[in-house]
């Protein structure tokens, strides 16, 4: 059996007079005093102050460049200069499902703010009614005709509510509005974070597609070269110049190169389907622009000041707005300790004849002020306050974690960009050495100076080095994409 916590309801003033009588000046003064108290009342709960943060002086792994400059200050079309990629990004920004959902959430948050904010203002409404009744002369009570001259009676009424709102002395409604406004801003920041992620996802998938095209071209070119070598080996084996072992080793190289082609084509189709989903389209072919080796990226990738990251990244700003909302909810919870004052009033007319409904003698008005204060709630209010404080502590932890994750993402992207560039330089040197070795090994084999084993081994190394260089080039491009996203660029 549950018991409802009792409340004490104190009736301050209630009056109902006809419109033809003089309105007491005291009632007007009471209303003005209450409205003034509403406008000048205090606001319970803590005011928001940004937590003290200590960002590092510089990003780990940042190059020694002018600190104020940042890659994120550039527009995404200045960073990704491939015109085909730019068209794909523009399509995604207008058709992507996640972005459309984020926009809808912003509109929902804006509507919720309007609902919450409206509680601070009087609600005005109008209503009317018309009732027609017939009373029987032969009912349970026998009435004389002189007492009941008319059997058909019509009653009409019209009311215009002039005052119906809560006097927000303790700031409960203002704190609720503050929380709703912060939630709206958080939704907007989330939309911008979706834009940043979407731009980086499209660029990542597009560069991956270009890298797969590069690997496929290498595999096909290698297959064609090895097929020619196999045909030559068959001719030499038929003439007694090569053994069956040589022939089988040549076939191994051909089949190895041929096996990679279907796997790459499958991966290309999967990546194209991924891009189609990002564009809000059915699966299909995706146009290409520049090849992997022709992609141009900014020559320098400055990270800027770590403190600027707090203002630039949308996810950090969204986390702060959620913290602001949680902080405001504490005030909403604490306001329940104090009395709630509500004002209601109406002005209208009542008459048994519609023609006289709005006449002065038939007018009525009413003004009521009411206070409700909690006496015993079995700890419900205290628990609500502690819940709000716990939610604020959680939002604070998430805010601080988001900042630390942002710093780590920037540091990871900077390190990746530096190391991929170093690897690319070394891999290009290795590839040049392997090309020279392979050409020399085949010349020596055809001249009868060396065995086929060395030539085949050099061929395998060359093929793998070409694929690895393409993958390293992709990693270098994606490190720029990741750094641009980590710095909060792309949503402007």
DAMOWO-V626120 format. One line per field, one symbol per residue. psi: psi as a letter, one per 30 degrees, with the letter a starting at -180 (. if undefined). burial: 1 if it has 9 or more other C-alpha atoms within 8 Angstrom, else 0. A space follows every 10 residues. Layout:
# DAMOWO-V626120
psi=???
burial=???
This chain:
# DAMOWO-V626120
psi=kkkkkllkjk jekkljllff lkkkfeeeee eeeeeeeefg lljllkkkkk kklillflkk gklilkefkk effklfffej fjeeeeeeee eefffkeeee eeeeeeeeee eeeeeeefff lkkklklllk kklkkkfhae kjklefeiek ekkkklkkkj kfkjlkjief geeeeeeeee eeeeeeeeee eeeeeeeeee eeeeeeeeee eeeeeeeeee eeeeeeeeee eeeeeeefgg flleeeeeee eeeeeeeeef eeeeeeeeee eeeeeeeefh llkalkklcl leffkklkfk ikfakeffef fekeeeeeee eeeeeeeefe eeefffflkk kkklllkalk lfkefgegle fgkllkkkkk kkkkekghge eeeeeeeeee eeeeeeeeee eeeeeeeeee eeeeeeeeee eeeeeeeeee eeeeeeeeee eeeeeffgfl lfeeeeeeee eeeeeeeeee eeeeeeefee eeeeeefglf f.
burial=0000001000 0001000110 0000000000 0001101100 1011100000 0000000010 0100001011 1101110011 1101110110 1110110011 0110110011 0110011011 0111000000 0000001000 0000000100 1011111111 1111111111 1111111111 1111111111 1111111111 0111111111 1111110111 0110011011 0011011000 0100011011 1011001101 1001101110 1111111111 0000000000 1100001000 0111110011 1111111111 1111111111 1111110111 1111111111 1110011100 0111111111 1111001000 1001100110 1100110110 0110011011 1011111001 1011001101 1001101100 1101100001 1101110111 1110111111 1111111111 1111111111 10
